[in-house]
Amino acid sequence: MWIFLLSDTFIFSIFLLSYMTIRGSTTEPWPNPSKVFALEAFGTPVPLLLIAIMTFVLITSSGTMAIAVKFGYEKNRKLCALFLLLTALGGLTFVGMQAFEWSKLIFHEGVRPWSNPFGAPQFGAIFFMITGFHGTHVSIGVIFLFIMTYKTWKGHFDTGKRGYFTSMKSDYEAIEIMGLYWHFVDLVWVFIFAFFYLW
């Protein structure tokens, strides 16, 4: 898992370096995140409201994942499964909000990978690439979290039942490995949040 996370770190780093290079080299003004990502609440546009909620949900899911790992070490099957389920639901909520954000940008604001009404045309391409790649990671994580929840609830880690795609026996260590992946995805979001939404 560590080798995978290291390689993924390089990929996201290259994406963010590309973003900084594109943003620094464009001659047209870069879109203002407070305007692009504003969400209307009670008739008033609130800058970054949706993004703040998304970030809160994802960071909170990192906390529930840490608690799930703790209960996994203690072999507390029911509480471990509960917190895995809460983590998966947090990830699912994040992906749903990201889909809402994308649909708002595409259908209501007219942002495309090749153009946008807010300024530099490169904004759309780099935004959709980086947030889409991260969203794919979160979606895959959610699928595996639901699988882990099922396996934990059914007691597969207690009995050592063999996995779906492997001959290896199940163990609570798999939950810690899942936790590493999930914390990585959350950490990457912190950098995306800082670069795209705050800069």
N, C-alpha and C positions, 0 to 999 in steps of 0.2 A: 504494500500500500504506500509506503514511504516513497518508493521510486515513482509510482504513478503520480503522487501528489507533487513531487519535485518537477516532473515533466509538465504537469498542468500549471505549476507556478511559472515555469518558463513561458508557456503559451500565453497565459493571462498577462504576464509582464511585457511580452512582445506586443500584445494588443494595446496595452495602456501606453507603452512607449510610442507606438504608431499613432495613437490618438493625440499624444502631446506633440508629436512631429507635425501631424496634419494641422492641428489647431494653431501651432506656432508659425506655420508657413503659409497659411491661407491669407489671401489679400482682402477677402470680404469679411465683414464683421461676423464674429461667432454668435450664434443665438444665445440670448439671455435665459439661463435655466429657470429663473423666477417667473418668466412669462411663458416659456415653452411648457413647463411642467406644473403650471398653476391649476388648481382644481377649484371649481366654484362651489362655495358652501354658503347657503342662505343668501344667494344673489351676489356674493362678494368673492372675487378670485383670491384664493389663499395660496401663496407660493409654496411649492413643494409639500403640500399637505399629504397627498397620496404617497409620495416617496418616503416621507417621515413615518407614515403608518406601515408601509412595506418593510422599512428598515427595522422598526420596532418588532414586528411580527417575526422577522427572520432571526434577529438577535435573541428574542425570547425563546424561539425554537432551539437555539443553541443551548440555552439554559436547561430546557426540558430534556435535551439529548444527554447533557452531562448527568442529570439526575437518573436517566434511564441506565447509563453506564454504571453509575453507583449501585443501583438496585440489581444490575446484572452481576456485578462482583459479589453481591450478597446473596445471589441466587434467589432473589425474591421475584418469582415469575410474574405474578399479577401486577405488581407495581411497575416492574420493568416494562411489561407490555403496555400498560396504561401510558407511561411517559413516552414510549416509542410512538404510540398512536397520536398523542398530543403533538409530538415533533412532526409527524407526517402531516397532520392537519394544518399545522403552522406553515409547512412548506407548500402544501396545496393552496392555502390562502394566499401566500406570496405569489405563486405562479398565476393564480386567478387575477390578482391585482395587476400583475405585470401584463397579462393579456388585455385587461381593461385599459391600461396605460397605452399599450401599443395601438389598440383599436381607436382610442381617442386621438392619438397622434396621426394615424393613417387616415381615418375616415372623417374626422372633424377638423383637424388642423392642416391636413394636406401634406404631411411630412412623408417623403419617399427616400429610398436609398440614393437616388440621383439628384434630388432637389428638395427644398423646403421653403416655406414662405417667411421664415424667420431670419435667414441670412445665408451663411456659407453652405453650399450644396453638399459638401462632404459630411456634414453633421449627421444626416440621416443614415448614410452607409456605415459609419463607424459606430453610431449609437446602436443600430439594429444588430450589427455584428457582435459587439461586446455583450450587450444585455441579452441577446438571443443565445449566445454561447453559455452565458451564466445561467440563464433560464433553463437551458437544456440540462445542465448539471443538476440544478435543483429538481427538475422533473424526474430525472433518473434516480436521484437520491430519494425522492418521495416514493417511487415504486419499490425500491429496496427497503425503505422503512416499513411499508405495509407488509412486505414479505417477512421482514424480521419480527414485526408485531405478531403476525400469524404464527410463526415458528416459536416465538417465546410463549404466546398464550397456550399453544398446544403442548408445550413442554418438550419440544424437540431438543433444546439445549440441555435439559436435565437428563434425557435418556440417551443422548448422543446419536440421535437419528441422522442418517446420511442426508446430505444436502440435495437440492434439486439437480444441479448440473455438475456434481462432483461426487467422488467416492469418499471424500473426507467426512468425518463425523462432525456433527454440530457441536459447538461449544459457545459459552457466553463471551469468549474472546471476539467472536464475530461482531458483537454489539459494540465493543470498543473500536474495532476497525471501522465500523459504520460511523461511529462518533467522530473518528479522525476525518473521514470524508466530509461529514456534515459541518464540522467546525471550519474546515478548509473553505467550503462553499460560502459560509458566513463571513469569513475573513476576506475573501475575494470581494464580496459585496461591499464591505466597508471601503475598500479602495475604489471600486466603481462609483460608489456614492460620493466619495470625496472628489474624484476627478470629474465626473459628469455633472453632478447636481450642485456641487458647491463651488467649483472653480469657474 
